[in-house]
């Protein structure tokens, strides 16, 4: 199960994209998760400055 992005809270800053060791995140107006690549490590959850990502 991949992490969940709250699109209403996401500010598309890209911090999570840079932190993801699996390159499972991208930006398309907001953060988007590649569920096949995500390993639920939580790096993006910890990195998000607006807490828009949950595990």
N, CA, C and O atoms as CSV, one atom per row, in Angstrom:
chain,resi,resn,atom,element,x,y,z
A,1,UNK,N,N,0.839,-1.182,0.000
A,1,UNK,CA,C,0.000,0.000,0.000
A,1,UNK,C,C,0.882,1.242,0.000
A,1,UNK,O,O,1.771,1.379,0.840
A,2,UNK,N,N,0.641,2.121,-0.917
A,2,UNK,CA,C,1.442,3.337,-1.047
A,2,UNK,C,C,0.956,4.405,-0.078
A,2,UNK,O,O,-0.137,4.316,0.479
A,3,UNK,N,N,1.788,5.405,0.105
A,3,UNK,CA,C,1.405,6.536,0.943
A,3,UNK,C,C,0.255,7.290,0.284
A,3,UNK,O,O,-0.012,7.112,-0.904
A,4,UNK,N,N,-0.421,8.127,1.058
A,4,UNK,CA,C,-1.567,8.891,0.575
A,4,UNK,C,C,-1.226,10.372,0.589
A,4,UNK,O,O,-0.689,10.888,1.570
A,5,UNK,N,N,-1.541,11.044,-0.497
A,5,UNK,CA,C,-1.314,12.485,-0.622
A,5,UNK,C,C,-2.647,13.210,-0.452
A,5,UNK,O,O,-3.626,12.881,-1.122
A,6,UNK,N,N,-2.682,14.186,0.433
A,6,UNK,CA,C,-3.860,15.047,0.562
A,6,UNK,C,C,-3.645,16.210,-0.402
A,6,UNK,O,O,-2.914,17.153,-0.100
A,7,UNK,N,N,-4.284,16.134,-1.554
A,7,UNK,CA,C,-4.080,17.125,-2.615
A,7,UNK,C,C,-4.493,18.531,-2.196
A,7,UNK,O,O,-3.961,19.512,-2.716
A,8,UNK,N,N,-5.426,18.639,-1.271
A,8,UNK,CA,C,-5.847,19.964,-0.810
A,8,UNK,C,C,-4.774,20.650,0.014
A,8,UNK,O,O,-4.701,21.879,0.048
A,9,UNK,N,N,-3.934,19.857,0.683
A,9,UNK,CA,C,-2.872,20.420,1.525
A,9,UNK,C,C,-1.530,20.530,0.811
A,9,UNK,O,O,-0.691,21.342,1.200
A,10,UNK,N,N,-1.316,19.729,-0.224
A,10,UNK,CA,C,-0.033,19.705,-0.935
A,10,UNK,C,C,0.237,21.055,-1.599
A,10,UNK,O,O,-0.628,21.610,-2.278
A,11,UNK,N,N,1.457,21.575,-1.391
A,11,UNK,CA,C,1.855,22.848,-1.994
A,11,UNK,C,C,2.826,22.646,-3.162
A,11,UNK,O,O,3.381,23.611,-3.687
A,12,UNK,N,N,3.026,21.396,-3.560
A,12,UNK,CA,C,3.886,21.047,-4.704
A,12,UNK,C,C,5.282,21.635,-4.586
A,12,UNK,O,O,5.834,22.140,-5.564
A,13,UNK,N,N,5.851,21.570,-3.395
A,13,UNK,CA,C,7.184,22.131,-3.177
A,13,UNK,C,C,8.308,21.219,-3.695
A,13,UNK,O,O,9.404,21.694,-3.992
A,14,UNK,N,N,8.034,19.911,-3.804
A,14,UNK,CA,C,9.026,18.984,-4.330
A,14,UNK,C,C,9.963,18.377,-3.312
A,14,UNK,O,O,10.804,17.554,-3.673
A,15,UNK,N,N,9.847,18.750,-2.068
A,15,UNK,CA,C,10.735,18.214,-1.037
A,15,UNK,C,C,10.596,16.692,-0.947
A,15,UNK,O,O,11.596,15.982,-0.837
A,16,UNK,N,N,9.377,16.198,-0.994
A,16,UNK,CA,C,9.140,14.758,-0.906
A,16,UNK,C,C,9.748,14.020,-2.098
A,16,UNK,O,O,10.297,12.928,-1.945
A,17,UNK,N,N,9.650,14.616,-3.275
A,17,UNK,CA,C,10.202,14.006,-4.488
A,17,UNK,C,C,11.703,13.813,-4.330
A,17,UNK,O,O,12.242,12.767,-4.693
A,18,UNK,N,N,12.375,14.818,-3.790
A,18,UNK,CA,C,13.822,14.746,-3.578
A,18,UNK,C,C,14.201,13.714,-2.520
A,18,UNK,O,O,15.276,13.120,-2.601
A,19,UNK,N,N,13.345,13.492,-1.539
A,19,UNK,CA,C,13.641,12.580,-0.436
A,19,UNK,C,C,13.362,11.108,-0.754
A,19,UNK,O,O,13.909,10.224,-0.095
A,20,UNK,N,N,12.535,10.840,-1.735
A,20,UNK,CA,C,12.122,9.463,-2.016
A,20,UNK,C,C,13.269,8.629,-2.585
A,20,UNK,O,O,13.787,8.944,-3.656
A,21,UNK,N,N,13.672,7.563,-1.873
A,21,UNK,CA,C,14.787,6.732,-2.357
A,21,UNK,C,C,14.403,5.831,-3.530
A,21,UNK,O,O,15.280,5.284,-4.199
A,22,UNK,N,N,13.107,5.671,-3.785
A,22,UNK,CA,C,12.630,4.802,-4.864
A,22,UNK,C,C,12.181,5.569,-6.096
A,22,UNK,O,O,11.731,4.971,-7.073
A,23,UNK,N,N,12.304,6.911,-6.053
A,23,UNK,CA,C,11.803,7.758,-7.148
A,23,UNK,C,C,10.344,7.437,-7.466
A,23,UNK,O,O,9.944,7.377,-8.628
A,24,UNK,N,N,9.559,7.233,-6.407
A,24,UNK,CA,C,8.153,6.875,-6.561
A,24,UNK,C,C,7.230,8.081,-6.559
A,24,UNK,O,O,6.018,7.934,-6.712
A,25,UNK,N,N,7.789,9.268,-6.389
A,25,UNK,CA,C,6.978,10.480,-6.332
A,25,UNK,C,C,7.321,11.404,-7.486
A,25,UNK,O,O,8.469,11.477,-7.924
A,26,UNK,N,N,6.314,12.103,-7.968
A,26,UNK,CA,C,6.517,13.108,-9.008
A,26,UNK,C,C,5.531,14.246,-8.761
A,26,UNK,O,O,4.612,14.126,-7.950
A,27,UNK,N,N,5.734,15.333,-9.462
A,27,UNK,CA,C,4.834,16.478,-9.330
A,27,UNK,C,C,4.033,16.654,-10.609
A,27,UNK,O,O,4.579,16.639,-11.712
A,28,UNK,N,N,2.732,16.821,-10.441
A,28,UNK,CA,C,1.828,17.111,-11.553
A,28,UNK,C,C,0.762,18.060,-11.018
A,28,UNK,O,O,-0.419,17.717,-10.957
A,29,UNK,N,N,1.189,19.240,-10.637
A,29,UNK,CA,C,0.309,20.181,-9.945
A,29,UNK,C,C,0.332,19.945,-8.450
A,29,UNK,O,O,0.351,20.892,-7.664
A,30,UNK,N,N,0.330,18.696,-8.060
A,30,UNK,CA,C,0.510,18.230,-6.678
A,30,UNK,C,C,1.376,16.979,-6.731
A,30,UNK,O,O,1.691,16.484,-7.813
A,31,UNK,N,N,1.755,16.478,-5.591
A,31,UNK,CA,C,2.554,15.257,-5.529
A,31,UNK,C,C,1.715,14.062,-5.983
A,31,UNK,O,O,0.542,13.942,-5.632
A,32,UNK,N,N,2.332,13.186,-6.765
A,32,UNK,CA,C,1.673,11.977,-7.265
A,32,UNK,C,C,2.553,10.785,-6.902
A,32,UNK,O,O,3.774,10.836,-7.052
A,33,UNK,N,N,1.923,9.706,-6.420
A,33,UNK,CA,C,2.651,8.509,-5.995
A,33,UNK,C,C,2.520,7.408,-7.037
A,33,UNK,O,O,1.420,7.090,-7.488
A,34,UNK,N,N,3.657,6.833,-7.412
A,34,UNK,CA,C,3.667,5.625,-8.239
A,34,UNK,C,C,3.539,4.459,-7.270
A,34,UNK,O,O,4.519,4.054,-6.644
A,35,UNK,N,N,2.326,3.917,-7.145
A,35,UNK,CA,C,2.054,2.895,-6.142
A,35,UNK,C,C,2.873,1.624,-6.357
A,35,UNK,O,O,3.123,0.892,-5.399
A,36,UNK,N,N,3.292,1.346,-7.581
A,36,UNK,CA,C,4.103,0.167,-7.852
A,36,UNK,C,C,5.541,0.342,-7.363
A,36,UNK,O,O,6.208,-0.639,-7.034
A,37,UNK,N,N,6.014,1.575,-7.314
A,37,UNK,CA,C,7.395,1.839,-6.900
A,37,UNK,C,C,7.521,2.144,-5.411
A,37,UNK,O,O,8.586,1.940,-4.827
A,38,UNK,N,N,6.450,2.629,-4.792
A,38,UNK,CA,C,6.479,3.030,-3.377
A,38,UNK,C,C,6.668,1.809,-2.481
A,38,UNK,O,O,5.987,0.796,-2.639
A,39,UNK,N,N,7.613,1.921,-1.530
A,39,UNK,CA,C,7.871,0.830,-0.587
A,39,UNK,C,C,7.439,1.194,0.835
A,39,UNK,O,O,7.807,0.503,1.785
A,40,UNK,N,N,6.673,2.255,0.990
A,40,UNK,CA,C,6.167,2.682,2.303
A,40,UNK,C,C,7.272,2.916,3.334
A,40,UNK,O,O,7.126,2.547,4.499
A,41,UNK,N,N,8.362,3.521,2.908
A,41,UNK,CA,C,9.476,3.755,3.835
A,41,UNK,C,C,9.222,4.939,4.765
A,41,UNK,O,O,9.800,5.009,5.849
A,42,UNK,N,N,8.357,5.875,4.347
A,42,UNK,CA,C,8.025,7.016,5.179
A,42,UNK,C,C,8.922,8.221,5.029
A,42,UNK,O,O,8.718,9.223,5.715
A,43,UNK,N,N,9.895,8.158,4.166
A,43,UNK,CA,C,10.794,9.303,3.973
A,43,UNK,C,C,10.038,10.552,3.558
A,43,UNK,O,O,10.339,11.651,4.026
A,44,UNK,N,N,9.082,10.391,2.702
A,44,UNK,CA,C,8.309,11.542,2.223
A,44,UNK,C,C,7.393,12.091,3.308
A,44,UNK,O,O,7.173,13.299,3.391
A,45,UNK,N,N,6.857,11.197,4.142
A,45,UNK,CA,C,5.974,11.633,5.236
A,45,UNK,C,C,6.740,12.564,6.168
A,45,UNK,O,O,6.246,13.624,6.552
A,46,UNK,N,N,7.953,12.152,6.527
A,46,UNK,CA,C,8.787,12.951,7.424
A,46,UNK,C,C,9.257,14.249,6.772
A,46,UNK,O,O,9.461,15.247,7.463
A,47,UNK,N,N,9.429,14.246,5.463
A,47,UNK,CA,C,9.977,15.408,4.760
A,47,UNK,C,C,8.943,16.485,4.441
A,47,UNK,O,O,9.301,17.651,4.275
A,48,UNK,N,N,7.680,16.115,4.354
A,48,UNK,CA,C,6.658,17.069,3.907
A,48,UNK,C,C,6.480,18.198,4.923
A,48,UNK,O,O,6.135,17.948,6.078
A,49,UNK,N,N,6.717,19.438,4.494
A,49,UNK,CA,C,6.637,20.568,5.426
A,49,UNK,C,C,5.212,20.966,5.819
A,49,UNK,O,O,5.023,21.701,6.789
A,50,UNK,N,N,4.204,20.486,5.075
A,50,UNK,CA,C,2.822,20.836,5.393
A,50,UNK,C,C,1.997,19.620,5.818
A,50,UNK,O,O,0.773,19.700,5.925
A,51,UNK,N,N,2.669,18.506,6.057
A,51,UNK,CA,C,2.034,17.268,6.523
A,51,UNK,C,C,0.895,16.820,5.614
A,51,UNK,O,O,-0.164,16.405,6.085
A,52,UNK,N,N,1.127,16.910,4.288
A,52,UNK,CA,C,0.120,16.510,3.306
A,52,UNK,C,C,0.218,15.038,2.931
A,52,UNK,O,O,-0.594,14.543,2.150
A,53,UNK,N,N,1.203,14.335,3.480
A,53,UNK,CA,C,1.418,12.928,3.146
A,53,UNK,C,C,1.229,12.084,4.379
A,53,UNK,O,O,1.751,12.405,5.446
A,54,UNK,N,N,0.477,10.994,4.237
A,54,UNK,CA,C,0.287,10.081,5.355
A,54,UNK,C,C,0.569,8.661,4.902
A,54,UNK,O,O,0.466,8.323,3.723
A,55,UNK,N,N,0.929,7.842,5.877
A,55,UNK,CA,C,1.246,6.437,5.589
A,55,UNK,C,C,0.051,5.561,5.890
A,55,UNK,O,O,0.117,4.345,5.713
